[in-house]
Amino acid sequence: VEDAFAAAGVAMTVSRAGSLFSLAFRDRVVRDYDDAKDQDAWRYRAFFTSMLRQGVSLPPSVFEAWFLSAAHTDLELDRIIAALPDAARAAADAPRPEPAG
């Protein structure tokens, strides 16, 4: 995950606890809710859509966690890994929303 985003030039960090992890579109570790809000969350829509088009269903929000379990075989993991570069590029190319007001 980290390699795909680095190659696309997108700031991203992964927080982990056991087999639970989450992504944040920022260059610093997320330690609390304020940190989680301080990210380029708008990039997730493009990332999520790209992954879904490639057959990988993710949590619908950047604020939700991913789970890895024994039910995930090498086939699923390979599909996720193969989809990541295109999805990271989609996040990199996502248009920044216009400021409100």
C-alpha positions in Angstrom: 0.0 0.0 0.0 2.7 2.5 1.0 4.8 1.7 -2.0 1.9 2.3 -4.4 1.1 5.7 -2.9 4.8 6.7 -2.8 5.2 5.9 -6.5 2.1 8.0 -7.3 3.4 10.9 -5.2 0.5 10.9 -2.7 1.1 11.5 1.0 -0.4 8.6 2.9 0.2 6.8 6.1 -1.1 3.5 7.4 -2.1 3.0 11.1 -2.1 -0.6 12.3 -3.3 -2.6 15.2 -3.0 -6.4 14.7 -4.9 -7.3 11.5 -6.8 -4.0 11.6 -5.5 -1.0 9.6 -6.6 2.2 8.1 -5.2 4.7 5.5 -4.9 8.5 5.9 -4.0 10.8 3.1 -1.4 12.7 5.1 2.3 12.4 5.7 2.1 12.1 9.5 0.8 9.3 11.8 -2.9 9.7 12.9 -3.0 9.8 16.7 -6.5 11.2 17.3 -9.7 12.4 15.6 -8.3 15.8 14.9 -5.4 14.2 13.1 -7.8 12.0 11.1 -9.8 15.1 10.0 -6.5 16.8 9.0 -6.0 14.8 5.8 -6.8 15.0 2.1 -9.9 12.9 2.6 -11.3 14.0 -0.7 -8.7 11.7 -2.4 -10.4 8.6 -1.0 -13.4 8.8 -3.4 -11.2 8.4 -6.5 -9.1 5.7 -4.7 -12.2 3.8 -3.6 -13.9 4.0 -7.0 -10.7 2.7 -8.8 -10.4 -0.2 -6.4 -14.1 -1.1 -6.8 -13.8 -1.0 -10.6 -11.0 -3.5 -10.3 -13.0 -5.9 -8.2 -11.8 -4.8 -4.7 -14.5 -3.7 -2.3 -13.3 -1.4 0.5 -14.9 0.4 3.4 -16.9 3.3 1.9 -15.2 6.0 4.0 -11.6 6.9 4.6 -12.5 7.1 8.3 -13.3 3.3 8.5 -10.9 0.5 9.1 -9.8 -2.4 6.9 -9.6 -5.9 8.3 -7.3 -8.7 7.2 -8.4 -12.2 8.2 -7.7 -15.8 7.6 -10.5 -15.8 5.1 -8.4 -13.7 2.7 -6.4 -16.0 0.5 -3.4 -15.2 -1.7 -5.8 -14.7 -4.5 -7.6 -11.9 -2.8 -4.3 -10.3 -1.6 -2.8 -10.5 -5.1 -5.9 -8.8 -6.5 -5.6 -6.0 -3.9 -1.9 -5.6 -4.6 -2.4 -5.5 -8.4 -5.2 -2.9 -8.1 -3.2 -0.5 -5.8 -1.0 1.3 -8.3 -3.9 2.4 -10.5 -6.0 3.4 -7.5 -3.1 5.4 -6.0 -2.7 7.2 -9.3 -6.5 7.9 -9.3 -6.1 9.4 -5.8 -3.1 11.5 -7.1 -5.2 12.8 -10.0 -8.3 13.5 -8.0 -9.3 17.2 -8.3 -9.0 19.2 -5.1 -12.5 20.5 -4.2 -13.2 24.2 -4.3 -13.1 25.9 -0.9 -16.6 26.6 0.5 -17.8 30.2 0.6 
